[in-house]
Each structure stands twice: as structure tokens, then as C-alpha cells.
Amino acid sequence: MGKNAFLRAALGLVAFALLALAQAFSLERMQADLQALLSQGPRVAGTPAAAAAGEYLAAELRKVGYTVEFFPFAYNRTRDQGSSLQVGGVSFPVSSVAGSPGRRVEGPLVVVPGAGLAADFANLNLQNSIVVVRRGGIPGLEKAQLAAQRGAQGVVLVTEEPSGTRFSFGGNSPIPGVTISSGDGEALFALTGSRAVLDARIVTEEVQGRNVIARRGSQNPLAIVGAHYDSVPGSPGANDNASGAVTVLELARQLANSPLSEHIWFMFFDGEEDGLWGSRRFVEQHLELVRGLKAMLNLDMVGVDVNGSLGIGGSQELRALADCNALQVACGSAPGGGSDHVPFAQAGVPVLFFFRGLDPNYHRPTDTVADPVLMAQTGQLVQGILQRLLR
């Protein structure tokens, strides 16, 4: 066989292999999984919708031969009890943000310009103020932290959703925070300097969460592949993060009959939106198992093409195993924090984080769409990494 003929044959085999891999991930089945999760409504941890979603995932995993366990855990979450905002003696309808401390604060109203990105906070004097900032672009918790670092006493996030829509900081805010709809909140931008009184009235409730864990082998895993399946109040959570959960589910199906599955645990985390509780509790209670891992791979928001590439963050040694060119997937970088890989990284485990960016529907009622093609690309890439890591 001549050199050119050999090269053409080799390229043909590669193309055939890639086609077979792409076909193995069933887009129709992934779309059905996505709709099954969305049909439950917002999958807020501790609610019947989250419980039903966990049961669905468990049933699908058992169909292909996995042993499935629920890992229960508890944590505290705040709930609004009639928070209020008064500016210049005028009352505005607001809702406290989950993760906000309950506190009454007052001070001059100060508007953060632009979209309220980190650069928009630069050089602002926010000492003893109540900050008004638009929601979006970066997480609300980051905005609260930026405001607190500059001396602010409280933060008002102006959203595009109706007043009463509940959001979560995804962690503990250093200062009280509330949301207000743009319809009610636009007037605030003209009231800068006015005296404001913010009263974040909250009650703390105990949440019972459940991780879903699927395994084939009886020994401890060498790798964990995970995604959170809970969403925030008011949001169906298609991209955040049914997209990641469905991708991990389909990947588990693809590897069910592979020897690789004997060394992998597939995990679906609950309570991520309230502060990474599912992954934190698992790591705390399984330190010996966790320290024996070669890798933890975490998928979060992989169903919307925000940046034109699939962001991959984490260990450079693991990142080198991602053959993006072979799968013709554009790969970029991803931030280091904000999702369930973090507790594993803090325990010394090499991690990878797969993330396509914050789409415009992030944590909103309009988060109803995720693209199975993008999800399948992500799953194929993760599968290749696992094959190289565990061979």
C-alpha cells in the first residue's frame, strides 16, 4: 500500500470511529431525559420535584445495570419572611436572596454603573451604603462580595423577572441581599443618594438533600464523573444543570458494558445551588475514598454555546488528556470555582470542570433549552479522557 493510500485509509478509519462515537450518544434519548427532568418543575433541593428527578435518574441507571444508592445529607437554608425596601419613604417590593443574612441595614442608595461587572465596582466609595446593581454577567454572590469589600451594608439586585421570583446566592453572602424586578426597580436608578432602609427578613429551614450514586464495581473508584441536578427557585434549570446531569447519565449508559465502568462512580449532586452541599457532604464523609481518586470530572452548564467553545478548567495534567481536535470540539478555558468539583479539589483531587459559560437565561424562568448536540460533544470528550486516564 502506498503512503498516500495508507494515509487515506487511516483517516477514513478515524472518521468512521468518530462517526460511531457520535452515534453512540443518542440525541433523542438525551432530549427525552432533558424533558423528563424539566417536567418536574424547578428542582429545588428538598422539594418533591427534586426527589422525583433523583428517582428518574436512579431508574434510568438501574436499567443499564448499575447499582444505585442515594446519599442523604442535611443542611440549613434561608427562606424569605417578608423582606422590605424603603427609599426616601417609598416602599418597593423585594424578595430576599437565599444565602443572605437576616438583618436590617440602612444608608444612602448608591448605583453601580453598567452591568455591574467587577470593573464597574472599581473606585466606587460604597462605605455604609445600600447598593443597587443589575443582575447578570457575573454571579450575584460575587456582586455582593465586591460591594461588601468596599464597605456596603446591603445589596439590591435588579432582575428581569417579576417581583417575588426567588434567587439564591449559591453560598453565604457577607451582606443582606434582595431582588427587585426591573419594572419596579428602574426607579431606583434615579434615587441615588436617597436614604434607604433594607430589611432582609428570613427564616432558616433544614433541607434534606440526596445525591444519586451509580457504580458497577465493589471497590473504591479511581474516577468520579458528576453533575448537579438541582436548580434554583423559579427556574426549570435546563442548562443549569439538567444539561450536565443528562450528559453524565448518557455517558454512564455508554460505559455500562465497558471495563472502565468498574473504576468509575457516576454522581448526581443535590444542593449545589445552595452552596455545593451535596459534594461538600460527600467529601467530608468519604475522605479516604476521595484521596484515592485519580480524577473528578464535573459538568455544569454544557448545553448552551455561550462562548463559542467548551471551557475546561482544572488540572493541566488531566486537561492534556482532552483530545479536542480529534472530536473537532473547540475548547477554551473555564473558571476554577463555583461548582461541585471545588470540594474535591480542596481535598487534593485532580479535577476538570466542563462549562460553556453563563447564558442569558442563567437562574431565570427562561432556562428551558439545552442542546443535546453540545451535550453529546461534552460527553464524548469526557469519555476520551476517561479512556486515556484509566487504560
N, C-alpha and C positions, 0 to 999 in steps of 0.2 A: 504494500500500500504506500503510495507517495505521501510526502509530507503534507501537502495541501489537503489531500483526501482524508488523511488521518485527522487533521485539524478540523475539517468539516464534520467528520463523524463524531469527534469528541464534543464539538459544540452542539451537535444535534442531540447527543445523549444528555448534556447539561440542560438544554432547553426542554427535553422530554421530562427530565427529573423535576424541573421547576414547575412544569405544567401539572405533573402528577401531584406535587406537593400542594399547589394552589387548589386543585380539585378536591384534595382530601379534606380541606376545610370547607364544610358545607355552608354556603352563604344563606341558603334557605333555612337551614336548621338554626343558624345563628340569629337570623331575623325572627324566627319563631320564639327562640329563647328571650330575645330582647322584648318582644311584645308580651310574653308571659310575665316578665318582671314588671314592665310598665303597667300592666293591667291591675296590679295590686294597689296602685296609687303611690304617693310618696312613702318610701321605705324607711321611715324614721325609726331609729333603734328603739326597741322596747314596745313597738306597736304591732297590732295584728298583721299589718301589711309587711313589715319586716320578717315576722315569723313565717308568713306564707311564702315569701321569697326564699327564705332559707330552706323550707321544706321542698320547694320546687327544685332548687339546686341539688339537694341531697337525693331526691328521687331520680333525677337525671344521671347522677354519678353512680348510683347503685345499679342502674340499667346496664352499665358497661363494666360492671364487676368490681367496683371499688368498695372497700369498707369505709363507711361514712360515720363520723362521730360529730356530735355537737359539743363545742367547748363553751360552757356558760360562764358568764362573768357579770359583775355588777359595778356600777359607778354612779356618781351623782350628776344631775343635770339641772339647769335652772329653767323655770317657766315663768312667763310674764303674768303679773297680777295687777295690771292697770297702770303701767308706766305713763308719765306725762311730761310734756314740754311746754313751758310758757316763755314767750319772748315779748318783752315790752308790755306785759299784762295780757297778751293774746295767747290762747291755748291752741296747740297743734296736736293732731292725732298721731301717736307714735307707738311702736312696739319695741320692747327690749330685745336685744340680740342674745341668743343662747351663748353662755360663756362670759356674760357681763357680770361684774359685781353689783349687788344691790346697794344703791347709795343715792343720796340727794346731793347734788352739787349745783353751784351757781357761779356765774361770771359773765363777762362780756362775750357776745357772739362773734366768732372770727371765721371767715370763709376761706377755705383752702382753694386756690385757683385751679383752673384747668380740670383735668380728670382725676386729680387727687393722687397722682403717682408720687413716688419717693422724691423726685426732683421738685415737685410742686410744694413740698413741705420745707425745702431748703430756705434758710434765712428768715423763716417766719417766727415772730415772737408770740408764742401761744400761752404764756405764763398765766395760770389761773383762769383760762378761757374755756368756753364751750365751743367746740369746733364743728363746723358744718362742711361736709365733703361729699362729693358724688361717689356712689358705689360703682365698682368695676375697675378693670385694669390690673389691679393687684388685690390680694385678699383683704377683706375688711379688718382682720386681725392686725395685719401689717400697718394699716392706716391708723388704727387705734394705738399701736405701739409707737409709731412715728409721732403722733400727737402727744402722747404721754412723755416721750423723751424731751419734748420742747415745753413741757410744763402744763399741758392742757388737763382739765379736770373731767371732761366728758366729750363724747363724740356723737354727732348726728349724721347717719348715712342716708343720703337721698337716693332712693331707688326708683326704678321704672314700674315697679309692681304696685298694686293697690295697698293702701294702708291696712295693716293687720296681717300682711304676709310675714311669716316668721323666718328669720335667718339665724345662722349660727356663726360664731367666730371660728369654730373648729379648734378651739383652745381657750385658755383663760385670758381675758383682756385685763390690762392693768387699770383701765378706767371704765366707768359706765358707758354703755353704747346703746343707742336706739336707732330704729329705721323710720323713715317717713317717705311717703310716696312723692314722686316728682310733682304731681298735681297739687299736693298740699305743701310741699317743701320749697317750690320755686320762690315763694315769697320770702323765705329765709335769706336768700342771697342778697336781698336789698336791705336787710336789717342788721348788717354787720355793725358791731359796736353797741348794739342794744343789750340790755340786761337780760340774761336767760337763766331760767331755773329748770334743770333736768332732774327728774325723779325716776330712777330705774327701780321699779318695784317688782321683785322676783321672789319665787319660792323655789327651794331646792327639792328635787324629787329623785328617788333612786330608780335607776334604769337597769333592767335585766336584759343583757345582750347575749348573742350566741354567734360564735364563729362556726363555720362549717369546714370540716377537715376530711379530705378524701385521701386514702392511701391504699397501696397494694401489698407492700412488704410488711413484715413484722418487726423489722429492725428500724432504728432511727434513720431519718432521711439524710441524704447528702445535699439536697437542694429543696427549697420551698419556692413554689410559684404561687403568688397571691394577688388578690384584688379585693377591695371593699365593696359590699353590695348594698350598704345603707345609703340613704340620700337625706337631704335637708327638708325641713317642713315646707310644704307648698310646692316642692319640685319633684316631678316624676323621676328625675335622675337618669335620663337615657345615656348621655355621655358621661355624667358624673354620678355613679360609676357603673351602671349596667354594662357599658361598653367593655370595661376591664373584666367584670365578672363573667360575662358571656364568652369573652375570648379565652379566659382561663378554663372555663367549662369545656369549650370545644377542643382546646389543646389537650385536656385530660382525656377526652374521647379518643383523640388521635393517638395518644401514647398508651392507651389502656392495654393493648396487647404487646407492647414493646418491653424488653427487659429494663429499659430506662425507668419505667413506672415503679419498679421495685425500690428505687432510690429517691423518689420524689414524693413530697406531700403537696397536694393542691389545697390551698386555704382561701376561704372567703370570709373576710373580716367584717364584723359588725362594729358599730360605734366609732367609726373613723371620723365622721363629720363632727362629733362632739369632742374630739381630741385624741384620735388614734387609740381609743381604749381597747379594742379587740386585739390589736397587735401588741400593745404595751402589756396587757394582762398575760397574753400567751408567752411572751419573752420572760416576764417576771417568774412565771411558774414552770418554765421549761429551760432554764439556763444551761444545763448540761447538754441537752439536745441541741439547743441553738448554737452553742460554741463548737459543736461538731460539724456544722454546715459548711459546705464549700461555697454556697451562694444562696441569696434570697433575691428573687426577681419579682418586682411589683409593677402591676399595670394599673394606671389611673388616668382616665380621660383619653382614650385612644381611638375614639370613634368620630372625631371631627378634625378636619385638616386646618388647623389654625395657622401654623407657621410654615406650611409647605414642606414639612419634614417631620419625621418621628424623632422626638427628643429622647436621648438615652443618657442618663446620668449615673454616677456612682463609680465603682472600682474600674480603674483603667485596665487592669488585667482581664476582667470579665468583658469590658467594652471591646477589647481586641478580638473577642470570640464572635462578635456580631458581624456576619458577612452580608452587609447591606448591599454591596454591589452585585453579588450573585442573585439576590432576590429583586434587584432593581428597586430598592426602597431607599428614598432619600432620608438620610439620618443626620440629625443635628445633636445639640446638647439639651439637657434638661436640668432644672434646679435641683439642689441637693436635698431639700426638705419638703415638709408639707404632706407626707403620706405614709403608708404603713411600713415602708422599708426603714424608716428612721429608727424605731426601737431596735431593730436587728443590727443596723449599722452601729448604734451606740453600744451594743454588746460585742462588737468586734467582728461581725459577719460581713464578708464582701457582699455588696448589694448592687443591683441595677434597677433603675427607675425608668419606666417607659411612659411617656407623657407627650401629648400633642399640643399642649398649651391651653390657656383659659379661653374658651369660646364665649361669644357674646351672651349665650344663654346660661352661663355658669350660675348655679344656685338659684335659678329662676323657674317660674312655672312653664316657661317655654323650652325647657330642656327635655325635648320629646323625640329627638332624632339622633341616631348614631349610625355610621356607615359600616356595614359588615365587611365591605372590601378592605377598608382601612384596618378593621379589627383583625381580619384574617392575615393581612400582611404582618401585623404585630405578632400574632400567634406563630406564624411561620418563622419569623426571626428568632423568637424565644425558643422555639423547637430546635433550631440550628445551634443555638448557644448551648442548650442542654446536651445535645448530642456530642458536641466538642468537649464540653466540660466533664461529662460522665463516661465517655467511651473507655 
